[in-house]
Amino acid sequence: MTKQRENQRENWSARSGFILAAIGSAVGLGNIWRFPYVTYENGGGAFLIPYLIALFTAGLPLLFLDYAIGHKYRGAPPTAYKRVAKPMESVGWWQVMVTLAIGVYYASVLSWAGSYIFLSWGQKWGEDTEAFFFNTYLQTGEGLAFGFVPHLFFGLLVVWAVTMFILYGGIKKGVEVANKIFIPLLIVLFTILVIQALRLPGATIGLDALFTPNWAAMANYKVWLAAYGHIFFSLSVGFGIMLTYASYLKPKSNVTGSGVVVGLANSSFELLAGIGVFAALGFMAQSAGVEFKEVVSGGIGLAFIAFPKLISSLGAGADLFGFLFFTSLVVAGITSMVSILQVPISAFQDKLGWSRKKSVTIIAGGSAVVSILLFSTHSAIKFVDIIDHFANNIGIVFGALLSIVMITWFKRSKLPELEQHVNAISSIQLGQGWRFMMTVVTPLTLLVAFVLSLIALITTGYGDYPVFMQLIFGWGIVLMFILGALALSRLKDRQ
């Protein structure tokens, strides 16, 4: 990239725009349906201790590293890493390939949540929410079924149209404006939802289940791995998003101050989500007269099976509760979706000199076509589940591990340079503690998580899916990351 093109790089209009966008990326579907369940499964209230330790010893330090690289080297992952060390460009392209894979399936889940906003009015899913979701709505077929499902097609079309509209607006007029609207809207919607949930009879049952500490769990290494693993995913660190967003900051920006605000805002929303979700599940357990453990779930099961069942039992307030919950999912998801696609869009602008319009059209438009073709079929839920698991547990973790190890172990002189860059412009100063976390704690934690995931996938596979399906949509996706990273790093830059 020439100096002229670097100087023409877009900027956030203000630091507040960057912070809102970073919060928008961090706060996504996982905060609402993953954090409460992970907390419950790993010691309840006791889990909050390793969670907070992970936030301050790995989450925020890694966030600062992403911000430092993006801000100092002014580029998306491939360009920024190449400026750290030429061989690292392929690591950046690995991260770009991961974001492309995530964006393709993430749109599908958003389209489901959007459909459920309308299905909430009158609880059109009926009494058997599980059968409705899998059989009536998704129309899931046996094995590998590519039959066309029209309403899934139109839902995806809307999600991609909204996403591309925002991305066409650029950093200031698109991404920043969207987050200034959606983040306050999300906070208002979800706060109302939590207040409504806390007023339900039986809410305390859920809160007791969430916050009652199981101190013995803290002696289990898996609980600590769960805490560190969740923090990495939750903050959107280690796979290019925060690095890319930081590259649009103005030269003198309070990098660490912004990071602390983003980290604490993300964790605060997770806590709010945990209170709202578990209060509602407590009501559900009391209404059904069953043990709490029989109604608790996480992920897609919570959003599209447990919560619709809960909404149906609310009587007069059911429609409003359903509207608030599913609209919150959509709003949280859209801001994350935009941040995910911004990484490859920015990367190709940097590498090939494409205009914003051309990059959005080719990258987001191409992703939309693949997304619509795959996820408008009877196998949509299977594709989402498999690709999500491999992209997160192999793609994100390995990409983050590679980037940290190459900088802190093999290019050790770069860490003090990044520290000096950040300290010159930031309110919170980095020092020996940060270097220790980046050199020892974070890479070792990621290494353990990656090795355990790899062993599990090789020895037992994932879920009950046929081997051929895991090979194509699981290991095939990993192969795509490798080939994409190698091929794209060999493309010649267009000046």
Stockholm file with secondary structure:
# STOCKHOLM 1.0

chainA/1-495         MTKQRENQRENWSARSGFILAAIGSAVGLGNIWRFPYVTYENGGGAFLIPYLIALFTAGLPLLFLDYAIGHKYRGAPPTAYKRVAKPMESVGWWQVMVTLAIGVYYASVLSWAGSYIFLSWGQKWGEDTEAFFFNTYLQTGEGLAFGFVPHLFFGLLVVWAVTMFILYGGIKKGVEVANKIFIPLLIVLFTILVIQALRLPGATIGLDALFTPNWAAMANYKVWLAAYGHIFFSLSVGFGIMLTYASYLKPKSNVTGSGVVVGLANSSFELLAGIGVFAALGFMAQSAGVEFKEVVSGGIGLAFIAFPKLISSLGAGADLFGFLFFTSLVVAGITSMVSILQVPISAFQDKLGWSRKKSVTIIAGGSAVVSILLFSTHSAIKFVDIIDHFANNIGIVFGALLSIVMITWFKRSKLPELEQHVNAISSIQLGQGWRFMMTVVTPLTLLVAFVLSLIALITTGYGDYPVFMQLIFGWGIVLMFILGALALSRLKDRQ
#=GR chainA/1-495 SS CCHHHHHTCCCCSSHHHHHHHHHHHHSSHHHHHTHHHHHHHTTGGGGHHHHHHHIIIIIHHHHHHHHHHHHHHTSCHHHHHHHHCGGGHHHHHHHHHHHHHHHHHHHHHHHHHHHHHHHTTTTTTCSCHHHIIIIIISCCCSSSCCCBCHHHHHHHHHHHHHHHHHHHTHIIIIIIHHHHHHHHHHHHHHHHHHHHHHTSTTHHHHHHHHHSCCGGGGGCHHHHHHHHHHHHHHTTCSSSHHHHHHTTSCSSCCHHHHHHHHHHHHHHHHHHHHHHHHHHHHHHHHHHTSCGGGTCCCHHHIIIIIHHHHHHTTGGGHHHHHHHHHHHHHHHHHHHHHHHHHHHHHHHHHHHCCCHHHHIIIIIHHHHHHHHHHHTBTTHHHHHHHHHHHIIIIIIHHHHHHHHHIIIIISTTHHHHHHHHHHTTCSSCCCHHHHHIIIIIHHHHHHHHHHHHHHHHHHTCSTTCCHHHHIIIIIHHHHHHHHHHHHHHTSCCCC
#=GC SS_cons         CCHHHHHTCCCCSSHHHHHHHHHHHHSSHHHHHTHHHHHHHTTGGGGHHHHHHHIIIIIHHHHHHHHHHHHHHTSCHHHHHHHHCGGGHHHHHHHHHHHHHHHHHHHHHHHHHHHHHHHTTTTTTCSCHHHIIIIIISCCCSSSCCCBCHHHHHHHHHHHHHHHHHHHTHIIIIIIHHHHHHHHHHHHHHHHHHHHHHTSTTHHHHHHHHHSCCGGGGGCHHHHHHHHHHHHHHTTCSSSHHHHHHTTSCSSCCHHHHHHHHHHHHHHHHHHHHHHHHHHHHHHHHHHTSCGGGTCCCHHHIIIIIHHHHHHTTGGGHHHHHHHHHHHHHHHHHHHHHHHHHHHHHHHHHHHCCCHHHHIIIIIHHHHHHHHHHHTBTTHHHHHHHHHHHIIIIIIHHHHHHHHHIIIIISTTHHHHHHHHHHTTCSSCCCHHHHHIIIIIHHHHHHHHHHHHHHHHHHTCSTTCCHHHHIIIIIHHHHHHHHHHHHHHTSCCCC
//
